[in-house]
Structure formats: structure tokens, C-alpha cells
Amino acid sequence: MIRVLHHGGPDEARRRIEFLGVARPDADRVIGGLRAHLIGVPLDAQGADALPALLERRGVPCARGTRTLHFSVSSGAQVQAWMDGETGAAGILIGVVRAIGRCGALEFAVPCRGTTLELKGAPRIMGILNVTPDSFSDGGRYRSAGDAVERGVAMAGEGADIIDVGGESTRPGAAAVTAEEELARVVPVVRGLAGRTGALISIDTTKSVVARAAADAGAHIVNDTSALAGDPGMAETVRETGMAIVLMHRRGTPSTMQIAPHYDSLFDEVLDELSDRIEAALGSGIPEERILVDPGVGFGKRAEDNMAFHRHLRDLRNLGRPVVFGPSRKAFIGSITGKAAPDRAFGTAASVALAVAAGAHVIRVHDVEEMRDVVRVADAISRGAEC
């Protein structure tokens, strides 16, 4: 996948390409001529071998990493102008233009079952409503469907744009539940919320039968932690019901995902794997405009991976789809603060503020009222006028 490497300046750009295998003298040459967009092209991409000669003719320094060729350009229009008379690298140049275009898409309108989720300005808030006995933070809190509905209505009043209803715990080590049990937990709650709030309703499930029943009860979005890989019928359900779909990155299952997770290059691997899931969704007939992506904080990730997402969240723009970010009360916050899950609101606030500044479109949280203020302030600061 051709991608734009986001960075905060020459020093960070140098560190990033050196991490990707570029030798220091070569990195110095690339960074010495650094332009607006730092590009990475896979060395095995068709036409990549013709790029160094083309770039040399244009006076643009490039450098080989372990798996990628790196260079920088001023704009997509500059690359477009290079195409005249080029043959061998034309396909690569088109790919670079498209990558820059994907990264420039900051606002989205996501259709979902007769309504539209507008994603522009301050990020939307997705409130977490778990109706499970064993979720890592709030399992067993809502003892009846009525209690859960009341909490969902309260979340909407606190500022949640989306209520995410889950009937199966996805905490590390969690055991699966039957579809029948999950249906019994979530359908009454979805139906109750649909009748009492204007917030969009999301169903957090990997099972197509649960997603379809939730759609019938009034849900608008499927939040699938398996990214359509857990149930072969899920893509068809999403396509036929008109729901939007959140494709989350995860390795393994909740029972196995935190057993020694490892990445050689976190963002290369996450981007490649999420790109594959987007292609699978498109190949199943789900329209692109109904797809959102989630890097999967805490799902098959080390603490350092979860922290890296905050520094480099803009890299997910390479996928060209809106980003959902869910750090709420996660274990990496506990590893830093030493606090138990219910006491991680302030740590979550720090994570949310950084994610807002990095361009997340939807923030998934437990503490809606508190994080609404965090989102508003962080967004106002990020978009503040020059003075």
C-alpha cells in the first residue's frame, strides 16, 4: 500500500524512515529536501523499480528502507505533472496521487439506514453501553433492559451522538456467548433506545444474526471487532440492512489476542490489514461511504502500540475512511497510572484529547459527560485562530 507518513517535522520524519530501515546518510538526503508529503512506496509494488531514476531526473532525493522507497513531494498536482511521458512508473505515480487524496479527506457523511452521520468539526461521541456480566470496566452494572435503556437515554442527554450497545464482552480472555444469549441481552435495549432517543444506535457484535435483529429493532451501525471476519454472513447483513460498519483491527479472538502480541512495524501492518478488510467489505457489496475504521486500541496490542496510536493516528488517514478511536479505561492507561478501570477517567481524558488533536472522527467512551467537555476543549484548541 502506497502511503503518506505523517510527521511533526524533520526530526520526527528522520526517525520514522530510519525505523523503516533507511540508512542515516540516505535519510539525511531525503530530509534535507523535505516537502509537504513524505511518501512510502512498497519496493515490491509494480513499477517501483522505475521510480528512483524518475525522481533523480526531477531532482527529488529518495532512499530505500527495508520494504519501502521513501521520498517527499509538494502536492498531488506536482506528481500529476510528472506523468507526462512516463510509462514504467505511471501506475505508481497515480497511486501516490490517490494516497495524497485519501489523506486529504477530513470530512465525511456516512449513510446509515435512512439517516446520515455527519463527521465534520468536533468529533462525535459514541457512548459505551455494555449489557454483559463480565465486561472489563462496567460488567453487570445494568441488571435489566430497562436499567440499560435509562442509562442510554442519559448518555444521549449528556452528549452522546451514538449509543454502542454490546451483549458480549470483548475484554482480553473473555469467553464467547451464544447468539441466543446475546440476542436476549441486546435486542430489548436497542428497541427501547430507538423509541426514546434521537441518538444513533450501534450494535457491538461479530454475529450476523445479532446485527440483523438489532437493525430490525432500530440500530443504525454495526461495530464489528472482527472486521467482518468472524461471521461469513455479516457482510451480507450490513449490505442488505443499510447499516454503516466499523471495521476494527484485531489479531486473534478476545480469548487469545493478548497472548504475546507482536509487530515488526505497527502502522505498516495495521494499515495493510485494515486495507484488506476494507477491500473485503467492498468486494461484498458494502458501499465505501458506509465504512469506518478503528485501530483497535487494546485488541492484540502491546502498551507501546496503544501509545504509538496517539502519536501517529493521522497515519490512518491513508485508508481514506473516518476513524473511530476507543481508549476508554483501557489497560494501557492503568499501566501508566496504576489505577483500576473505574478510576481511569482522567487518564482517558488525556488520551481523548490527543486523539481529537490527531483528527479522530468518533471517540468511544464510557464517561460521556466528562469526555464531551474534553472533546470540545481539545477541538477548540486544535482549530483555534492564529493570533
C-alpha positions as CSV (number, residue, x, y, z in Angstrom):
1,M,0.0,0.0,0.0
2,I,1.4,3.4,-1.0
3,R,1.1,5.7,1.9
4,V,1.8,9.2,3.3
5,L,3.9,9.1,6.5
6,H,2.6,11.9,8.8
7,H,5.2,13.6,11.0
8,G,5.7,16.7,13.1
9,G,8.8,18.0,11.4
10,P,12.2,17.0,10.0
11,D,13.4,15.3,13.2
12,E,10.4,13.0,13.5
13,A,10.4,12.3,9.8
14,R,14.0,11.2,10.0
15,R,13.3,8.9,13.0
16,R,10.4,7.4,11.1
17,I,12.2,6.5,8.0
18,E,15.3,5.3,9.9
19,F,13.0,3.0,11.8
20,L,11.7,1.7,8.5
21,G,15.3,0.7,7.5
22,V,16.7,3.8,5.8
23,A,20.4,4.4,6.5
24,R,21.3,7.6,8.2
25,P,23.2,9.2,5.3
26,D,20.3,8.4,2.9
27,A,17.7,9.7,5.5
28,D,19.7,13.0,5.7
29,R,19.4,13.4,2.0
30,V,15.7,12.8,1.9
31,I,15.0,15.0,5.0
32,G,17.3,17.8,3.6
33,G,14.8,18.2,0.8
34,L,11.7,17.5,2.8
35,R,8.5,18.6,1.2
36,A,4.9,18.6,2.4
37,H,4.1,14.9,1.9
38,L,6.6,12.1,2.9
39,I,5.8,9.1,0.8
40,G,6.4,5.4,1.3
41,V,6.1,3.1,-1.7
42,P,6.5,-0.7,-1.3
43,L,9.6,-2.0,-3.1
44,D,7.6,-4.9,-4.5
45,A,4.9,-2.7,-6.0
46,Q,4.7,-2.9,-9.8
47,G,6.7,-0.1,-11.3
48,A,8.6,0.8,-8.1
49,D,11.9,-0.1,-9.7
50,A,11.4,2.7,-12.2
51,L,10.9,5.4,-9.5
52,P,14.5,6.2,-8.5
53,A,15.5,7.2,-12.0
54,L,12.4,9.3,-12.4
55,L,12.9,11.0,-9.1
56,E,16.6,11.6,-9.9
57,R,15.5,13.4,-13.2
58,R,13.2,15.5,-11.2
59,G,15.8,16.4,-8.6
60,V,14.0,14.6,-5.8
61,P,16.1,12.6,-3.3
62,C,14.9,9.1,-2.4
63,A,16.1,6.3,-0.1
64,R,15.4,2.6,0.2
65,G,14.2,1.2,3.5
66,T,13.8,-2.5,4.4
67,R,10.5,-2.7,2.5
68,T,9.8,0.7,1.1
69,L,11.2,3.5,-1.0
70,H,10.9,7.0,0.6
71,F,10.7,10.4,-1.0
72,S,8.8,13.6,-0.5
73,V,6.6,15.7,-2.8
74,S,4.9,19.1,-2.5
75,S,1.4,18.1,-3.7
76,G,-0.6,15.7,-5.7
77,A,-0.6,18.2,-8.5
78,Q,3.2,18.1,-8.7
79,V,3.1,14.3,-9.0
80,Q,0.3,14.5,-11.6
81,A,2.5,16.8,-13.7
82,W,5.3,14.2,-13.7
83,M,3.1,11.7,-15.6
84,D,3.6,13.3,-19.0
85,G,5.9,11.0,-21.0
86,E,6.3,8.5,-18.1
87,T,5.4,4.8,-18.8
88,G,7.1,2.5,-16.3
89,A,6.2,4.4,-13.2
90,A,2.9,5.8,-14.3
91,G,0.9,3.4,-12.2
92,I,3.0,4.2,-9.1
93,L,2.5,7.9,-9.7
94,I,-1.2,7.5,-9.9
95,G,-1.1,5.6,-6.6
96,V,0.9,8.4,-5.0
97,V,-1.7,11.0,-6.1
98,R,-4.5,8.8,-4.7
99,A,-2.7,8.3,-1.4
100,I,-2.3,12.1,-1.0
101,G,-6.0,12.5,-1.9
102,R,-7.1,9.9,0.7
103,C,-5.1,11.7,3.4
104,G,-6.6,15.0,2.5
105,A,-10.2,13.7,3.1
106,L,-11.1,15.1,6.5
107,E,-14.9,15.3,6.5
108,F,-17.3,12.5,5.8
109,A,-21.1,11.9,5.5
110,V,-21.8,8.3,6.5
111,P,-25.2,7.0,5.4
112,C,-26.8,4.5,7.8
113,R,-30.4,3.2,7.5
114,G,-32.2,6.3,6.3
115,T,-30.1,8.9,8.2
116,T,-26.6,10.3,7.8
117,L,-23.8,10.5,10.3
118,E,-22.1,13.8,9.6
119,L,-18.4,13.8,10.6
120,K,-17.0,17.3,10.4
121,G,-16.0,19.8,13.1
122,A,-15.7,18.4,16.6
123,P,-15.6,14.5,16.8
124,R,-18.8,12.7,17.6
125,I,-19.1,10.8,20.9
126,M,-20.0,7.1,21.0
127,G,-21.2,6.1,24.4
128,I,-20.4,2.6,25.6
129,L,-23.4,0.7,26.9
130,N,-22.4,-2.9,27.9
131,V,-25.2,-5.2,28.9
132,T,-22.9,-8.0,29.9
133,P,-22.0,-9.5,33.3
134,D,-18.2,-9.6,32.5
135,S,-17.1,-6.5,30.6
136,F,-13.7,-5.3,31.9
137,S,-15.0,-2.0,33.3
138,D,-18.8,-2.0,33.7
139,G,-19.8,-5.6,33.6
140,G,-23.0,-6.4,35.5
141,R,-23.8,-2.7,36.1
142,Y,-27.2,-2.8,34.3
143,R,-29.3,-5.6,35.8
144,S,-32.3,-5.2,33.4
145,A,-33.0,-4.0,29.9
146,G,-34.9,-1.1,31.5
147,D,-31.9,0.0,33.5
148,A,-29.7,-0.2,30.4
149,V,-32.2,1.9,28.4
150,E,-32.3,4.5,31.1
151,R,-28.5,4.7,31.0
152,G,-28.5,5.0,27.2
153,V,-31.1,7.8,27.4
154,A,-29.0,9.6,30.0
155,M,-25.9,9.2,27.8
156,A,-27.8,10.9,24.9
157,G,-28.7,13.7,27.3
158,E,-25.0,14.0,28.3
159,G,-24.0,14.5,24.7
160,A,-23.6,11.0,23.1
161,D,-24.3,11.1,19.4
162,I,-24.1,7.3,19.2
163,I,-25.0,4.7,21.8
164,D,-23.0,1.5,21.3
165,V,-24.8,-1.5,22.8
166,G,-22.8,-4.6,23.4
167,G,-24.0,-8.0,24.7
168,E,-20.8,-10.0,24.6
169,S,-17.6,-9.0,26.4
170,T,-14.6,-8.4,24.2
171,R,-12.2,-7.9,27.1
172,P,-8.9,-9.9,26.9
173,G,-9.6,-13.5,27.9
174,A,-13.3,-13.3,27.6
175,A,-15.3,-16.4,26.6
176,A,-17.8,-16.3,23.8
177,V,-21.5,-16.4,24.4
178,T,-24.2,-17.9,22.3
179,A,-26.2,-15.9,19.8
180,E,-29.4,-16.6,21.7
181,E,-27.9,-15.2,24.9
182,E,-26.6,-12.1,23.1
183,L,-29.9,-11.5,21.4
184,A,-31.7,-11.7,24.7
185,R,-29.4,-9.1,26.2
186,V,-29.3,-6.5,23.4
187,V,-32.5,-6.5,21.4
188,P,-34.8,-5.2,24.1
189,V,-32.2,-2.5,24.8
190,V,-31.9,-1.4,21.2
191,R,-35.7,-1.4,20.8
192,G,-36.1,0.7,23.9
193,L,-33.5,3.2,22.9
194,A,-34.9,3.5,19.4
195,G,-38.2,4.6,20.9
196,R,-36.8,7.1,23.3
197,T,-33.7,8.9,21.9
198,G,-32.6,10.6,18.7
199,A,-29.1,9.3,19.1
200,L,-27.9,6.8,16.5
201,I,-27.7,3.2,17.8
202,S,-24.7,1.0,17.2
203,I,-24.6,-2.7,17.9
204,D,-21.3,-4.1,19.1
205,T,-21.3,-7.6,17.8
206,T,-19.5,-10.1,15.5
207,K,-22.6,-12.2,14.8
208,S,-24.7,-11.5,11.7
209,V,-27.9,-12.8,13.4
210,V,-27.5,-10.3,16.2
211,A,-26.7,-7.5,13.8
212,R,-29.8,-8.2,11.7
213,A,-32.1,-8.4,14.8
214,A,-30.6,-5.2,16.1
215,A,-31.3,-3.5,12.7
216,D,-34.9,-4.7,12.9
217,A,-35.1,-3.2,16.4
218,G,-33.7,0.2,15.2
219,A,-29.9,0.0,15.1
220,H,-28.0,2.1,12.5
221,I,-24.4,0.9,12.8
222,V,-22.6,-2.4,13.3
223,N,-19.4,-2.1,15.4
224,D,-17.6,-5.4,14.4
225,T,-14.4,-6.1,16.3
226,S,-13.6,-8.9,13.8
227,A,-13.9,-6.5,10.8
228,L,-16.4,-8.9,9.1
229,A,-14.0,-11.9,9.6
230,G,-15.9,-13.5,12.5
231,D,-19.1,-14.4,10.6
232,P,-19.3,-15.1,6.9
233,G,-22.9,-13.7,6.9
234,M,-22.1,-10.3,8.4
235,A,-21.2,-8.6,5.2
236,E,-24.5,-9.6,3.6
237,T,-26.3,-8.4,6.7
238,V,-24.7,-5.0,6.6
239,R,-25.2,-4.6,2.9
240,E,-28.9,-5.6,3.0
241,T,-29.9,-3.6,6.1
242,G,-28.1,-0.4,5.0
243,M,-26.2,-0.1,8.3
244,A,-22.8,1.5,8.5
245,I,-20.0,-0.7,9.6
246,V,-17.0,-0.1,11.9
247,L,-14.1,-2.3,10.8
248,M,-11.8,-2.7,13.8
249,H,-8.2,-4.1,13.7
250,R,-7.8,-7.1,15.9
251,R,-5.5,-10.1,15.8
252,G,-6.9,-13.3,17.3
253,T,-10.0,-13.5,19.4
254,P,-10.8,-11.9,22.8
255,S,-9.6,-15.2,24.4
256,T,-6.2,-15.1,22.6
257,M,-5.5,-11.6,21.4
258,Q,-3.3,-10.5,24.3
259,I,-1.1,-13.6,24.4
260,A,2.3,-12.1,23.3
261,P,1.1,-9.7,20.6
262,H,4.0,-8.6,18.3
263,Y,4.5,-6.2,15.4
264,D,7.7,-5.5,13.4
265,S,6.2,-2.3,12.1
266,L,2.9,-1.4,13.8
267,F,1.5,1.1,11.3
268,D,2.6,-0.8,8.2
269,E,0.9,-3.9,9.5
270,V,-2.3,-2.3,10.8
271,L,-2.7,-0.3,7.6
272,D,-2.2,-3.3,5.4
273,E,-4.6,-5.5,7.4
274,L,-7.3,-2.8,7.7
275,S,-6.9,-2.1,4.0
276,D,-7.5,-5.8,3.3
277,R,-10.7,-5.7,5.4
278,I,-11.9,-2.6,3.5
279,E,-11.3,-4.5,0.3
280,A,-13.3,-7.4,1.6
281,A,-16.2,-5.2,2.6
282,L,-16.2,-3.5,-0.8
283,G,-16.0,-6.9,-2.5
284,S,-19.1,-8.0,-0.6
285,G,-21.0,-5.0,-2.0
286,I,-20.9,-2.7,1.0
287,P,-20.6,0.9,-0.3
288,E,-17.4,2.6,0.7
289,E,-19.2,5.6,2.2
290,R,-20.7,3.3,4.9
291,I,-17.3,2.1,6.2
292,L,-15.5,3.5,9.3
293,V,-12.2,2.1,10.7
294,D,-10.9,1.6,14.2
295,P,-7.2,0.8,15.0
296,G,-8.3,-1.5,17.9
297,V,-6.7,0.0,21.0
298,G,-6.2,-2.9,23.4
299,F,-7.1,-5.6,20.9
300,G,-4.0,-7.6,20.3
301,K,-1.7,-4.7,21.1
302,R,1.1,-4.0,23.5
303,A,1.1,-1.0,25.7
304,E,3.7,0.7,23.5
305,D,1.5,0.1,20.5
306,N,-1.5,1.7,22.1
307,M,0.6,4.7,23.0
308,A,2.0,4.9,19.5
309,F,-1.5,5.2,18.0
310,H,-1.8,8.6,19.8
311,R,1.4,9.9,18.2
312,H,0.7,8.7,14.7
313,L,-3.1,8.4,14.5
314,R,-3.0,10.6,11.4
315,D,-1.4,7.7,9.5
316,L,-4.9,6.1,9.5
317,R,-5.9,8.8,7.0
318,N,-4.2,6.6,4.4
319,L,-7.2,4.4,4.5
320,G,-9.4,7.3,3.3
321,R,-12.2,6.5,5.8
322,P,-13.3,8.1,9.1
323,V,-11.5,6.9,12.2
324,V,-13.2,5.6,15.4
325,F,-10.9,5.7,18.5
326,G,-11.8,3.8,21.7
327,P,-9.2,4.2,24.5
328,S,-11.7,4.5,27.4
329,R,-10.4,3.0,30.7
330,K,-8.1,0.6,28.8
331,A,-5.3,-1.4,30.4
332,F,-2.6,0.8,28.9
333,I,-3.9,3.7,30.9
334,G,-3.9,1.5,34.1
335,S,-0.3,0.5,33.3
336,I,0.7,4.2,33.4
337,T,-1.5,5.4,36.3
338,G,-1.7,2.3,38.4
339,K,-5.4,2.7,38.7
340,A,-8.3,0.2,38.3
341,A,-10.6,0.5,35.3
342,P,-13.4,2.5,37.0
343,D,-10.8,5.1,38.2
344,R,-9.2,5.9,34.8
345,A,-11.3,8.8,33.7
346,F,-8.5,11.4,33.9
347,G,-6.1,9.1,32.0
348,T,-8.8,8.5,29.5
349,A,-9.3,12.3,29.2
350,A,-5.6,12.7,28.3
351,S,-5.9,10.0,25.6
352,V,-9.1,11.5,24.2
353,A,-7.6,15.0,24.0
354,L,-4.6,13.7,22.0
355,A,-6.9,11.7,19.7
356,V,-9.0,14.7,19.0
357,A,-5.9,16.8,18.1
358,A,-4.8,14.0,15.8
359,G,-8.0,14.0,13.8
360,A,-10.2,11.2,15.2
361,H,-13.8,11.4,13.9
362,V,-15.6,9.4,16.6
363,I,-14.5,8.9,20.2
364,R,-15.8,5.8,22.0
365,V,-16.1,6.3,25.8
366,H,-17.8,5.3,29.0
367,D,-17.8,8.7,30.7
368,V,-19.9,10.7,28.2
369,E,-20.5,13.9,30.1
370,E,-16.9,14.3,31.1
371,M,-15.4,13.4,27.7
372,R,-17.8,15.7,25.9
373,D,-16.1,18.6,27.6
374,V,-12.7,17.1,26.8
375,V,-13.6,16.8,23.1
376,R,-15.0,20.3,23.0
377,V,-12.0,21.9,24.6
378,A,-9.4,19.9,22.6
379,D,-11.2,20.6,19.4
380,A,-11.5,24.3,20.1
381,I,-7.8,24.5,20.9
382,S,-6.8,22.4,17.8
383,R,-8.9,24.6,15.5
384,G,-8.1,28.0,17.2
385,A,-7.4,31.0,15.0
386,E,-3.8,32.3,14.6
387,C,-3.1,35.4,16.6
